[in-house]
Amino acid sequence: MAELLQFIFSGLTVGAVYALVALGFTIIYNASDVVNFAQGEFVMLGGMATVFLAAAGLPLPLAAIAAVVVTVAVGLGLYLFAIKPARGASAVTLIIITIGASIALRGAAQIVFDKQFHRLPSFSGDDPIHILGATILPQSLWVIGGAGVILAALWWFFRVTLTGKAVLATAANRLAASLVGIDTRFVVGLSFALSAAIGAIAGILVAPITLTSYEVGTMLALKGFAAAMLGGMGNPIGAVAGGLLIGLLEAFGAGYLSSTYKDAFAFVVILLVLFVMPGGLFGARSVERV
Amino acid sequence: MPALLRRFLPVLILLALVVALPFLLKSAYQLRVATLVFTAGLTAIGLNILMGHAGQVSLGHAGFGGIGAYAVAILPTHYGIHPLAAFGLGVCAAGLLAYAVGRPILRLRGHYLAVATLGMGMLIAMVIQNQQGLTGGPDGMQVPRMELFGWRVRGAETWYWICGGFLILGAVLAVNLIDSPTGRALRAVHDSEVAARVLGIDVARAKLTAFTISAVYAATGGALLAFVNAFVTPDIAGFLHSVELVTMVVLGGLGSVVGAVVGATILVVLPQVLTVFHEYEHLAIGLIMIGVMIFMRAGVVPTLIGLVRGRSA
């Protein structure tokens, strides 16, 4: 029982990070049909920038806020200088562009920061909390709690604010949205900024647990992409469920089966799910029009 | 232009290139880089059949390359099988695997297909990475020298001609396939699966054929690369290599045989040139990829052909 609970704790912690990355994929995909493979680099930038700004003498909260601002600027730059000029290009071309952007960002991080692994200090100490025989780090609670707060804030943004509704309208039908006077280009730019912010926050929250370096983004992007697909691409609730599911699968697989094949379980399950449900777990059964 | 000439024009261009290069390249190093371009080009031509003609994306093709490469490393080392037989077995294994997993995977579309092929490639890479006893794990393993009738196949020049020969053979088979009923079926599938089905084309079968053929190309390219380097590491099957392969095809120009080789040239030669600025290597590669995709949206070769013909690209 204690063992099971322990796996659930660690699964939920990584799962929350995957969920945030998947959510970033979903937001950009909904607004612009772009699958942004540089999403993992937002996570990397958040963590690395905080580490270096804190090392430069900034207090941790300020460093974190500055890191989010920097990442949002990078996200907007990605949209303005790489995605927007390629408007109307095919999906594969856009994917190559975002992959090029992720390689360039990784290269830039290598120059601006360095190639070492870095650890942020935990936000509230390293004393594990004991629950029913299992333990959980305070930082894990920060990750899970942070993800919860972001979800709540997004829900409020999309359901209550006019801007959020404009994003939803654009996601549903871009032409119709622009016909009713929504500035769809602003909405797409906003979605890049939002995704960058979410990625950066995830990177900051998880850096005390998993360490960060210029190349942590690749694997996170793959897992996040897989999580978004598992949940059904473009479905925010699916993205979160997919992320948590992959985190739990990895924790259970590593704990009960084999830790060397930890990364494999997620992909085996994704393949099996897609074979049975080609649209993902929460995917809409879309009908192709000819 | 006569139809036959038009069909084989890409092959003739490549043939001229393979024959002419040794006169232009002086050092063994340059010859080696050209050889690397040929092995990558062969894989890209194969992937182009799947992506450019059937319109299906694969983010796991390096996995098939890894199977070919590790077959010529593992089978002779651990089981004493002749490298040539190991070569054949590896290519067959990759083809059979593609045929087996292709049917369920290719039912998926677009991004779902991308993530499924990604998962398949990751699984192959993880098996290679983790079966240390067999594959040497992350450190990689030596590939035994090929010996044919008592003659040891070695030296930069020998492998240059062997890989060049395979590239030409691959190009000939590709242009023939593209002009065959199967090729026309593939293009119909690319344009519209529904319309293709209405025409009586077995869409699932056409896609499976393209997937299997492209896997055979990838395994051949991977095995040749392993022979040339005399060493393999799991990177050859990794996700980043899969991405590189897709990028080669798109960068050079989807649907163009010469384009696939040009894309391979760019991605193989660029890092070699950019090591001069090694700090800025990745930044530069990333920016070049973005720039080419924005300004030469159809890929380098189709855009240039368009310019030469005086049309706006």
Interface residues (C-beta under 8 A of the other chain):
Chain A: V35 A82 P85 A86 A89 A91 V92 T93 I95 I96 I97 I99 G100 A101 S102 I103 A104 L105 R106 G107 A108 Q110 I111 T218 L222 F225 A226 M229 M233 T260 Y261 D263 A264 F267 V268 I270 L271 L274 F275 P278 G279 G280 E288 V290
Chain B: M51 V57 P104 I105 R107 L108 R109 G110 H111 Y112 A114 V115 A116 L118 G119 M120 M122 L123 M126 N130 S192 V194 A195 F239 L240 V243 V246 T247 V250 L251 L254 E279 Y280 E281 H282 L283 A284 I285 G286 L287 I288 M289 I290 M293 I294 R297
